[in-house]
């Protein structure tokens, strides 16, 4: 591994570690809509640690195995107000990480989504939007500097990862890849 690549990877890992603290301590608009407090411990933890779509439930965040940078994913679940449920997912990667919050109403319909990509190149992309009639209606859709959080222009590298800039969309809670584990 080249020194430049190793340095970039180290900086990226440190940035992700800092982000996870901010994400847990901070309250997103999607969490507020859902009536869930992301500052509290999630009620449930799910992971597909190696990216093979084999989801398991864990008793705590400490019990979750290290996630593969090639498809691993964790999902945290908070009970919200009025029977709503907030599911926050995190997908680490070598050059970028993806964070998505889904708010499902008491009928299991997606009503709000927050999506964020943070890259090792110093820029990120975020989208936050209500879901009306199965369609995302963005209130926020912007590129930003991951150090200052300042809004910015679309970087050239964004063209290299177009699929990563699109959220996985689960319009029903029953469509989540670990939905069968929710009834346990």
Buried (B, 14 or more C-beta within 10 A) or exposed (E): EEEEEEEBBEEBBEBBEEBBEEBBEEEBBBBBBBBBBBEEEBEBBBBBBBBEEEBBBBEEBEEBEEBBBEBBBBBBBBBBEEEBBBBBBBBBBEBBBBBBBBBBBEEBEBBBBBBBBBBBBBBBBBBBBBBEEEEBEEEEEBBBEBEEEEEBEEBEBBEEBEEBBEBBBBBEBEEBBBBEBBEE
